[in-house]
């Protein structure tokens, strides 16, 4: 990134802000994607943790596990690719 006389501080700030927001968005996507993939590969650990949850969650454990896993994987991927970001 080179500075020119026409390159104002505001222009540089806007570029750096966009870069920083993109990096945070990708990091947040990875933050959701990795646990979702772990739940997909090894659901036994998540099932063991659910034994300490309230009864309504235990009764619907398979639905909750599927919903959480799909939400983490899909949500993480959507964050990474930047779908519907303003």
N, C-alpha and C positions, 0 to 999 in steps of 0.2 A: 504494500500500500504506500504509494508515494503521495507526498503533499505537494499540491500546486497552489498557486496564488488564488485560483478560482475555487479551490476546495475549502469551503468554510467549515468552521467548527461544528455548526449544526448539521451539515451534510455528513461529516465523519461520525458524529454522534448517532445519527439515524442509522447509518450502516452498521455501526458496532452494536447498537441496540437490537437490530434485526438479527444479527449474527448470534448475539447472546440469547435472545428469545428462542431461536432455532436450536441452539445447543441445549437449553433447558428443556425444551419440548422433546427432543430426542432422548435425553437422559430420563425424563419422566416415562416415556414410552418403554424404554428398556427396563425401568424400575417395575413396571407392570408386566411386561412380557416374560421376564425370567421366572418369577414365581408361578405365573400361569403355565408355562411349559413344564416347570417342576411338578405342579399338580397333575398335569396330563401324564407325565412319565411315571410318577410315584404317588398315586392317590392315597395310599395306605397311611402316610403321615398326616394328611389332611383329615382323613376319616378318624384317626386316633385323636386329633385335636378336637373334633366335633363332639366327642363324648362329653366334653365339659360345657357344651352349649345348651341353651334352654330346650325343653322338650319338643317344641314345634319344629325346631331345626333338626333335631335328631330323627323325628318321624319322617321328614322329607329330605333326608341326607343326600340321596342320589341326585335329586333335583337341585339342591343347593350346591353340591359339588360341581355339577355340570354347569350351572348358571355362573358361578364364580369363576370357574376355569375359562369358560368361553368369554366372559366379560373382560377378564384380565388379558387374554391373548388378543382378542379382537381390538379392545381398547388400546392396548399397547402398540399394536401394529398401526392403528389409525393415527395415534399420536406421532409415531415415527415418520409416517409418510405425509403427515400434515393435512389430513382430510378435514375439510370444513373449518379450517383455521382462518380467523379474520385478521 
